[in-house]
Amino acid sequence: MQMNMKKKLWGLLAFSPLVLFLAVVPWMLRWSAGLPASSGIPSVTSAEIRFLVIGNLYVLFVFVCFLIHLNGLKAVENDKKWLWRGLMFFGHVFAFPVYWYFHIWKGNES
């Protein structure tokens, strides 16, 4: 039971950047679509800036957590660890759930 809860918490951590991404992109598109062509840079409230900064810091925290987990795996070869690091760096929002499924949920961790 304890191990299953740990896997679910890692899953929550893995999918949270994707949920955050799916929540922020429509807001950003709506925000940029309402601009006239000659208006230049729109004004952004300080609350919106804080939300974006905190969201980015949270995704950075999740990235570091998954890198620490990946470095502790003995079942993954070093070449594949480098591949996972690259995928997590460039496509972190989509790579975290895939990594979670293959290396945590399926019980491939050591």
N, C-alpha and C positions, 0 to 999 in steps of 0.2 A: 504493500500500500504506500509506503514511504517513497519508493522509487517511482511509482506511477505519478505521485503528486509532483515530484521533482521534474519529471518529464513534461508534465502539463505546465508548470511554471516556466520552464525553458521555452515551451511553445508559445506561451503568452508573450514572453520577451521577444521571440522570433517574429511573431505576427504584428506586434504593436507598431513598428516603423511602417509597415505596409498600410495599416489602418490610418495612421497619421498622414501618410502620403496621399491616400485616397480622400481624406478629409480636406487636406490643404489645397490640392490641385484645383478642384472646382472653385474654391474661394479665390484663388489667384487668377483663374481664367475670368471669373465674373468681375474681379477687380480691374483687370487690364482691359476687358472688353468694353467697359463703360467710358473709356477715355477718348476724348476728341483727338484727332491726329496732330493738331498743333499745340496741344496742352503741355507737352514735355513730360517730365517725371511727376507722377501724382503725389499728393501728400499722403503720408502713411501715419497713422496714429502710433503713439508710443506703445500702446497695448499690443498692436499688431507686430511691431518690431520685437517686443519682449516674447511674444508667442513664438515667432520664428526662431529667435535665438535659443530659447529654452527647448524647442523641438529639435533643433540641430544638435544641441548639447546632449539631449537624451539619445538621439540616434548614435552619436559618438560613443556614449556610455555603453550602449548595446553592442556596438562594433568591438569595443575593447573586451567586453565580457565574452563574446564569441571567439575572439582571438585567443584569449586565455584558455578557453575550453578546448579549442583546436590544438593549441600547443601541448596540452596535457594528454591528448589521445595517443595511445601507443598503437592502435589498430590501423592508423592511417600512415601511409608511407610519406617520406619527406617531400617527394616530388608532388604528391597530391595535396600536401599541406600548402605548398606554395601556390598551387592552382586555386585552392579554396581561399587563401588570403587575397589573391587577385580578384576573384569573383566577389568576395565580401567588400573589397575596397571600391570596385567600380560599379557593382550592382547590388549593393547591400540590401536594399529594400526587398528585392526578389530572391537574393541568395540566402538570407537568413532562414526563411521557412524551408527552403530546399535542404540546407545543411541540417536543420533541426530534424526534418523527417528522416533523412538517411543516416545520420550519426547519433541522434539522441533518441528519437521515438522508436526506431527499429532496434534499439539496444546494442548498437555497434560500438559503444564507448567502453573504454577499459580503465 
